[in-house]
Amino acid sequence: MIKRLFSYCFIFISFAAISQNAANDSYWISFEEAEQKLTEKPKKTLLYFYTDWCVYCKKMERNAFVNDEVKKLLQDNFYAIKLNAEHTGQIHFDGISFGNSDAKTQRNAIHDIVKIFARRDKASIAFPAVILLDENFKVIDRRFTYLTTAKLVNFLKQTEGIN
């Protein structure tokens, strides 16, 4: 009886957690979806590149990206794309297919599309990487650090010109 009760509680909590995460992630879209949406209604775009091993990435996802003000800013003013920087699949965008060309030869290889948008002249790519693009997908600003909720809100508002 206790085992059955424990099992039911576990299942209920699991479903609650899944539905909570789904609600929190409702503004994230793929590169392919963004391409379609940009042709229909141009908007600025936020790129968020993370890795599974990045502690600060996980902290941003638990804190900043679930904040109601951040969610509202993203939903109302931006297309938001979230991508694991070590993704090994193909991404089709702007008529080009991007892959992870180093995945077979390097450990923790960075996806080619991440290398394009998160490259820096005198420093290596760091995670989390938060990149804002204009309506034409040109880089406006980049941050390669953990952003608290307040810093992310200010970054989005400053870039968007929102008060």
Number of C-alpha atoms within 10 A of each C-alpha: 6 7 8 9 10 11 12 12 12 12 12 12 12 12 12 12 12 12 12 11 12 11 11 17 16 11 18 20 15 15 20 13 13 20 17 13 14 16 11 9 9 17 19 21 24 25 22 22 22 25 20 11 10 12 13 17 21 15 15 19 14 12 13 20 21 16 15 12 15 19 19 12 15 20 14 11 16 22 26 22 20 17 18 15 24 20 20 18 12 14 18 15 16 10 7 9 12 16 18 20 13 15 16 10 8 9 9 15 16 21 23 21 21 23 14 9 20 23 14 13 6 6 7 11 16 16 21 24 22 23 19 25 20 17 16 12 16 12 16 13 13 18 17 16 14 19 22 15 18 13 12 19 21 17 18 19 15 11 15 15 9 11 6
